[in-house]
């Protein structure tokens, strides 16, 4: 269903809500909070709302446990803002060891024309690449082994 080129953005929230899938009825503050957070992000990734962070155990917040796929991060938001929260660490074990975070098959990074014609998409691509470069432990191990 998904490939390395698939880009997703999500917000995660916790709380009481009413779900009635039979009638397609979904109501509750967590749904609104998750939707708003997802809409405000300027990257391909996932971030946790305060209600979701509050549900994380201390060990998950410590960053020492690999099986909690979250990392504390300054999540990029639209209009140049950031939110200090936890992000889903999608870099853990899901990409090939030779991943090249390319803009396109023709250009490794957005061109000046790309930045002029679609600056919001270029910004989201760059923010996603920065996240990968900062938090990917797989690539850090590759760098250490090549030295």
N, C-alpha and C positions, 0 to 999 in steps of 0.2 A: 504494500500500500504506500509506504513512504520510501524515499530514496535519500541519498546524501544531499541532493539538491532541494529537498523539500524544506520550506520555511514556514514556521508556525509562530504565532504569538498568542499568549494566554495570560490570564490573571487568575489567581487562586484565592478563594475566600472561604471562611468557615462561619456557620451559624444556622439558625433555624430557618427552614423554608418549607414550602409546600410543593411537592412534585406529583403531578397527575399526568403521566405519560399517555394514558388512554385518551384523555381529552386535550392533550397538548397544553397543559396548564402548569406553568412554573412561576412561582411567586416567592419573593423573599429578598431581604437585604443582601445576603451573600451573592446572589446572582447579579444584582445591580453593582455591587462593589467590584466583583471580578470583571464584569463587562467594562466598567469605567476604567479600571486599571489597564486592561488589555488595550482599550482604545487609546490611552494616553502614552503608551510605550513607543519608543522610536528605535526599534530593533526587531529582530526575529529571536524571540526567547520567551521565557515565562517568569513572572514575578509573583510574590506572595503579598497579599494585603496584610495589614496589622492583625486582623482576626486569624489569618492562617499562620503567621509567624508565632502568635501567642500559643498555638497548638503544638508547635515543635518542641520536642524534648530538649533539655539542655545539651545532651550529647550531640544532637544533630546541629545545634547552633555553634558547637565548638569547632566544627570543620575537621574533626579527627576521625570521623567514621565514614568510610567510603560508601556504605550502603544507604546513606541518606543523600539523595542526589540534589542537595541544595548547597548554595554557597552565598555568603554575605557579599553584597555587591551594590555599587552605585548604579542602579538601573536607569538607563537613559530614557527620558521622557521628551515629548514634543516641546517645542519652543526653547530648546537648550537647557531644560531643567533635568534634575536627577532625583531619584528617590533611594535613600539608603534602606535596603530591605534584603530579603533573601531571594535569590533567583534559582530557577531550576538549572542544574548543571548538566546540560545536554551533551557536554563534551565527553562524558564518561563512557568510554568503550563503544561509541556508536559510529565512529568514522574510521576509514582506512588509515593505515599508518603513513601513507603518502599523500594525505589530504593537502590540497592546495586551495586556499580560500580565494578563488578567482571571481572577479566581477563577471566575466563572460569568457567564452572560448577564444575570443579575439583579443581581449585586453585583461591583464591581471587586475587592474584597478580602473575605476570610472575615469573616463576622459573628461576634459574641460567641457566638451559639449554635453556629456551625460550630466555633469554637475549643473550646467545651465538649464537643461531641459527637464530634468527630474531630480532636483536637489533632495527632496524628501526620501526618495528611494536610495540615493547614494548615501545619505546620512544613516539610514537604517542598515544598509550593507556594512558601512564602516563600523558602526556601533556593534554589530554582530561579530565582525572580524576581531575587533578589540577585545570583546568578551572572550572569544575563543583563545586568542593569544595570551590573555592574562590568566585564565583559569585552567586551561587544558593540561592535565597532568600527564596524559599520554604523550603529547608533543614535548613536554619538558623532559620526559624520560628518553625520548628519541634524541633530543639535543644533547643530553648528558652522555649517551652512548656513542654519539658521533665524535665526541671530543677526545 
